[in-house]
C-alpha cells in the first residue's frame, strides 16, 4: 500500500511537471511572437520616405491691404512603399492598406498637427482643406493599378502616401514681389526648428483577399530636418527590421 501511495505521488508530480513545461513553452512562444512577429509575410514595407517643407496658404482676407496675406503651414509628406516579399512563395492579393490608431507621441511647441489625404484635383498632390483632412483612418483599396488621388494601390504592391501638417503657425504679410514657399518662410517668422519638432505614430495594416490581416506600428520624427535653414529636407529608410508585423485576430 505504501508503494502504491508513492507511485500516485510520483504520478501527480509528473503531471504537474509536464503541465508547467507545456505552459512555459507556450509562454516562450507567445513572448517570441510578440518580440519577433511573423516570420514570413506576403507583403512588406520596403521603404519609408518623409519630405518636409513649408508653405504660405492664402487667407483670402480683403481687409488686409498687402500683396501677400498667408497662413503658415509646415508640411511633412509621408511615402510608404509596399512590396511583395520575395521569400514568400504563395500567391496573395492586397485587399486594403489601412492606416489608423493615429497618435501624437510628442506635440510640437507651436502649431496644430493635422493629417491630410491626397487631393483629387489635378496638377497638385495635396490641398490643406477640411474635406481632405483625415480624422480617424485612411484606406487604400487594392486595385489593378495604383492611383493616390483615388486612394488605390496596386494589389501586388505600390505607394501609400499622406501628409502631416503643422498649422496655426502664424500669418505672413508682405508687399514683396515674390516669396519662397519653403521652410525658410519659418525663419522669417522667427519659428525655430525646435518649435516644430514632434513625433507621431500610426498602425499600418495589410489586409489580404484571403481575409488575413498583418499589422505593424510605425513611429516617425518630424520634420525630416532643419527646414528653417534648408528650405526642404527629407530622409529615407530602407532598413526596416524594427517593424514587427503581427496577425490581427478580430
C-alpha positions in Angstrom: 0.0 0.0 0.0 2.9 2.3 0.8 4.4 1.7 -2.6 1.0 2.5 -4.2 0.9 5.9 -2.5 4.4 6.7 -3.6 3.5 5.8 -7.2 0.5 8.1 -7.1 2.6 10.9 -5.7 5.2 10.5 -8.4 2.4 10.3 -11.0 1.0 13.6 -9.7 4.4 15.3 -9.8 5.0 14.1 -13.3 1.6 15.6 -14.4 2.4 18.9 -12.7 5.9 18.9 -14.3 4.5 18.3 -17.7 1.8 20.9 -17.3 4.3 23.5 -16.1 6.7 22.6 -19.0 3.9 23.0 -21.6 2.8 26.3 -20.1 6.4 27.5 -20.1 6.8 26.5 -23.8 3.6 28.3 -24.7 4.6 31.4 -22.8 8.0 31.5 -24.5 6.4 31.1 -27.9 4.0 34.0 -27.2 6.9 36.1 -26.0 8.9 35.2 -29.1 5.9 36.2 -31.3 5.4 39.5 -29.5 9.1 40.3 -30.0 9.7 39.0 -33.5 6.2 38.9 -35.0 5.5 36.9 -38.2 8.5 35.1 -39.8 7.4 35.4 -43.4 4.5 37.6 -44.7 3.4 38.0 -48.3 4.0 41.8 -48.4 6.3 44.1 -46.5 7.2 47.8 -46.1 10.3 48.2 -48.2 10.8 52.0 -47.9 9.7 54.9 -45.8 10.4 58.4 -47.1 9.5 61.8 -45.4 9.8 65.1 -47.3 9.4 68.2 -45.2 8.9 71.8 -46.2 6.6 74.8 -45.5 4.3 77.0 -47.4 2.1 80.0 -47.2 -1.6 79.5 -47.8 -3.7 82.4 -49.0 -6.0 83.6 -46.2 -8.4 85.4 -48.6 -8.9 88.4 -46.3 -9.7 91.5 -48.3 -9.3 93.7 -45.2 -5.5 93.2 -45.3 -4.0 95.6 -47.8 -0.9 93.6 -48.6 0.2 91.7 -51.7 0.7 88.6 -49.6 -1.5 87.6 -46.7 -0.7 84.0 -45.9 -1.2 81.5 -43.1 1.9 79.4 -42.5 1.9 75.6 -42.6 4.8 73.2 -42.2 4.2 70.1 -44.3 5.6 66.5 -43.9 4.7 64.3 -46.9 5.0 60.6 -46.0 5.5 57.9 -48.6 5.3 54.2 -47.7 6.4 51.6 -50.3 4.6 48.3 -50.0 6.4 45.5 -51.9 5.9 41.8 -52.4 8.1 39.6 -50.2 10.5 37.7 -52.5 10.8 35.0 -49.9 7.1 34.3 -49.8 6.3 31.6 -52.4 2.4 31.6 -52.3 0.2 34.0 -54.2 -1.7 36.6 -52.2 -3.6 39.8 -53.2 -3.9 43.0 -51.3 -7.4 43.9 -50.4 -6.7 47.1 -48.4 -4.0 49.0 -46.8 -5.3 50.7 -43.6 -3.7 53.4 -41.6 -5.3 54.1 -38.2 -4.6 54.4 -34.5 -3.1 57.8 -35.3 -1.2 59.3 -32.3 0.9 62.3 -31.5 3.7 60.9 -29.3 5.3 64.3 -28.9 3.5 67.5 -29.6 5.2 70.4 -31.4 5.8 73.5 -29.2 3.9 75.6 -31.7 1.0 75.0 -34.1 -1.6 72.2 -34.5 -1.0 68.9 -36.2 -3.4 67.8 -38.9 -3.4 64.9 -41.3 -4.4 65.0 -45.0 -5.0 62.6 -47.8 -4.0 63.4 -51.4 -6.4 65.8 -53.2 -8.5 64.7 -56.2 -7.6 67.9 -58.0 -5.3 67.7 -61.0 -1.7 69.1 -61.0 -1.3 69.2 -57.2 -0.8 66.3 -54.7 -2.2 67.9 -51.6 -4.5 70.7 -50.6 -4.7 71.5 -46.9 -8.5 71.9 -46.7 -11.1 70.4 -44.4 -12.6 67.9 -46.9 -9.1 66.3 -47.3 -8.5 66.0 -43.6 -8.1 62.5 -42.1 -9.9 62.2 -38.7 -9.6 58.5 -37.8 -8.1 56.4 -40.6 -7.2 56.3 -44.3 -7.8 53.2 -46.5 -6.1 52.4 -49.8 -8.1 49.9 -51.8 -6.3 47.1 -53.7 -6.8 47.5 -57.5 -5.0 46.5 -60.7 -3.1 49.8 -60.7 -2.2 52.4 -58.2 -3.8 55.9 -58.0 -3.1 58.1 -55.0 -5.9 60.5 -55.9 -8.4 57.7 -55.8 -6.8 56.1 -52.7 -6.0 53.0 -54.7 -2.9 50.7 -54.5 -1.9 48.0 -57.0 -2.9 44.7 -55.4 0.7 43.4 -55.7 2.3 46.5 -54.1 2.7 50.2 -54.5 2.9 53.5 -52.7 0.7 54.8 -49.8 1.1 58.5 -49.2 -0.4 61.1 -46.8 0.6 64.3 -45.1 1.1 65.5 -41.6 0.9 69.3 -41.5 1.6 71.7 -38.6 -0.8 74.6 -39.0 -1.7 77.7 -37.0 2.0 78.8 -37.0 1.2 82.4 -37.7 0.5 84.8 -40.6 2.9 86.2 -43.2 2.1 89.5 -44.8 4.3 91.3 -47.3 4.4 93.5 -50.4 7.4 91.8 -51.8 7.4 90.9 -55.5 7.8 87.2 -54.7 8.3 84.8 -51.7 9.7 81.4 -51.4 7.2 78.7 -50.4 9.6 76.5 -48.5 10.9 76.1 -44.9 12.8 79.4 -45.0 9.5 81.2 -44.6 9.5 79.9 -41.0 12.8 81.6 -40.3 11.3 84.9 -41.4 8.6 84.4 -38.8 11.1 83.5 -36.1 9.9 79.9 -35.9 12.8 77.7 -35.0 13.3 74.0 -35.8 12.9 73.2 -32.1 9.4 74.8 -32.2 8.1 72.3 -34.7 9.9 69.1 -33.7 7.4 66.3 -33.0 6.9 62.6 -33.0 3.9 60.7 -34.5 2.9 57.0 -34.6 0.3 55.0 -36.5 -0.7 51.5 -37.3 -0.4 50.1 -40.8 -2.4 47.0 -41.7 -2.1 44.9 -44.8 -5.4 43.3 -45.4 -5.4 40.4 -47.9 -8.2 39.0 -50.1 -7.7 35.7 -48.1 -9.1 37.6 -45.1 -5.7 37.6 -43.2 -4.5 41.0 -41.9 -1.0 41.8 -40.8 -0.4 44.9 -38.7 2.6 46.9 -37.6 3.2 50.2 -35.7 5.3 53.0 -37.3 6.9 55.8 -35.3 8.4 58.9 -37.1 10.2 62.0 -36.1 9.1 65.2 -37.9 10.2 67.3 -39.7 12.8 65.5 -41.7 15.5 68.1 -41.0 16.1 71.7 -40.1 13.9 73.1 -42.9 14.1 76.7 -41.5 17.7 76.7 -42.7 17.5 74.1 -45.6 14.1 75.1 -47.1 13.2 71.5 -48.0 14.6 68.3 -46.3 14.0 64.6 -46.5 15.0 61.2 -45.1 14.6 57.7 -46.4 14.6 54.4 -44.5 15.1 51.1 -46.2 16.4 49.1 -43.3 13.1 48.4 -41.5 13.9 45.4 -39.4 12.4 47.1 -36.4 8.9 46.9 -37.9 7.2 43.9 -36.4 4.1 42.6 -38.2 1.5 40.5 -36.3 -1.7 38.9 -37.4 -4.9 40.8 -36.5 -7.3 38.5 -34.8 -10.6 40.3 -34.9 
